[in-house]
Amino acid sequence: QVRIVESGGGLVQPGGSLRLSCAASGNIFSIYHMGWYRQAAGKQRELVAIISSGGSTNVADSVKGRFTISRDNAKNTVYLQMNSLRPEDTAVYYCTAALGLNRSWGQGTQVTVSS
C-alpha cells in the first residue's frame, strides 16, 4: 500500500492562492492514478481533480478554471494549484493513489478560505 502525506494547507483570504502537495512512497509512483478530494464540514467527500498515470487530467466543474492538478514522477509528488479561492472551497483536502482495486488515502490537509 502506498503511504501518502499531504501538505500546503492553511488559511487564505478569498481570491488568494495555495498549492497543495502530496508525497507518495514507493518506486512505482508513476503507474498510479492520483487524485484530490475534499470534504467540507457536514458534507460528503467530493472529487476535486484527478490525474492519470499518463498525465491526463480532469477537474470538477466547481473548480474548473481555478484549480490545476499536476504530477512530478521524479519526486513522487502530485500538486494541486488552487487560485481564486472562495469561502466555499474551505474543506479538508485528501490525496489518493489508485492502482486497480487498491486505493490509499492521506490524512488530509485543512484549507480555510476566510477574510
C-alpha distance (Angstrom), angle and dihedral (degrees) to the residues before:
residue distance angle dihedral
Q1 . . .
V2 3.79 . .
R3 3.79 118.5 .
I4 3.78 112.2 -139.2
V5 3.80 130.6 -166.0
E6 3.81 122.3 -174.6
S7 3.78 125.4 -159.7
G8 3.77 141.1 166.0
G9 3.78 102.4 70.3
G10 3.77 123.9 132.5
L11 3.78 146.8 117.6
V12 3.79 117.8 -46.0
Q13 3.79 134.6 168.4
P14 3.80 121.0 -113.7
G15 3.78 109.8 -81.3
G16 3.77 92.0 27.6
S17 3.80 131.0 118.5
L18 3.77 138.2 -124.0
R19 3.77 133.8 178.6
L20 3.78 118.2 -146.2
S21 3.78 120.8 -157.6
C22 3.77 128.8 -157.0
A23 3.79 117.7 -164.7
A24 3.80 117.2 -165.6
S25 3.78 130.5 -165.9
G26 3.77 126.6 -129.2
N27 3.76 138.2 57.1
I28 3.80 97.5 -100.7
F29 3.79 96.5 63.2
S30 3.79 91.6 125.7
I31 3.80 93.5 68.6
Y32 3.80 95.0 52.8
H33 3.76 123.1 98.9
M34 3.80 106.8 -132.3
G35 3.76 132.5 -158.5
W36 3.76 148.2 170.4
Y37 3.79 123.5 -133.0
R38 3.77 129.8 177.1
Q39 3.76 136.6 -155.7
A40 3.77 123.0 -161.4
A41 3.78 121.0 -159.2
G42 3.79 110.5 -75.7
K43 3.79 93.6 5.2
Q44 3.78 136.7 99.9
R45 3.78 121.9 -98.6
E46 3.80 110.6 -94.2
L47 3.76 135.6 -165.8
V48 3.80 115.5 -105.0
A49 3.79 105.0 173.0
I50 3.78 141.3 -21.3
I51 3.78 135.3 -161.3
S52 3.77 123.3 -165.3
S53 3.78 126.8 -138.6
G54 3.79 86.5 -100.5
G55 3.78 93.7 52.9
S56 3.80 100.5 -103.7
T57 3.78 112.0 145.6
N58 3.75 138.8 -158.3
V59 3.79 129.3 -179.0
A60 3.78 133.4 -167.9
D61 3.79 117.0 -98.1
S62 3.79 90.1 -118.4
V63 3.82 91.8 64.3
K64 3.79 101.4 29.0
G65 3.77 111.6 133.2
R66 3.81 91.9 16.8
F67 3.83 105.6 58.5
T68 3.79 128.0 52.1
I69 3.79 127.9 -170.1
S70 3.79 121.7 -155.3
R71 3.79 139.3 161.5
D72 3.78 137.9 -145.9
N73 3.79 107.7 -158.9
A74 3.81 92.0 -172.6
K75 3.81 88.1 62.4
N76 3.82 97.5 35.9
T77 3.79 86.9 -125.5
V78 3.78 138.1 131.6
Y79 3.78 122.3 -162.1
L80 3.77 134.8 -156.6
Q81 3.79 112.6 -160.4
M82 3.79 109.0 -161.2
N83 3.79 119.5 -167.2
S84 3.81 132.9 173.4
L85 3.76 90.3 23.3
R86 3.79 119.3 -159.8
P87 3.79 131.8 -159.4
E88 3.81 88.6 -109.1
D89 3.81 88.9 62.9
T90 3.80 88.3 69.5
A91 3.80 107.7 120.7
V92 3.76 145.8 106.3
Y93 3.79 107.1 -79.8
Y94 3.78 118.6 -146.2
C95 3.77 129.3 -165.1
T96 3.78 119.9 -147.0
A97 3.78 135.8 -169.8
A98 3.79 121.2 -157.0
L99 3.78 133.1 -170.3
G100 3.76 117.5 167.6
L101 3.80 107.8 -47.8
N102 3.79 93.1 -20.3
R103 3.80 119.3 98.6
S104 3.78 130.7 175.4
W105 3.80 128.4 -166.0
G106 3.75 134.6 -157.5
Q107 3.79 124.7 -134.0
G108 3.79 93.0 -103.6
T109 3.77 135.2 -118.4
Q110 3.80 125.1 -121.6
V111 3.79 120.0 -121.2
T112 3.79 116.8 -171.3
V113 3.79 121.5 -175.7
S114 3.77 110.6 -166.4
S115 3.78 141.4 130.8
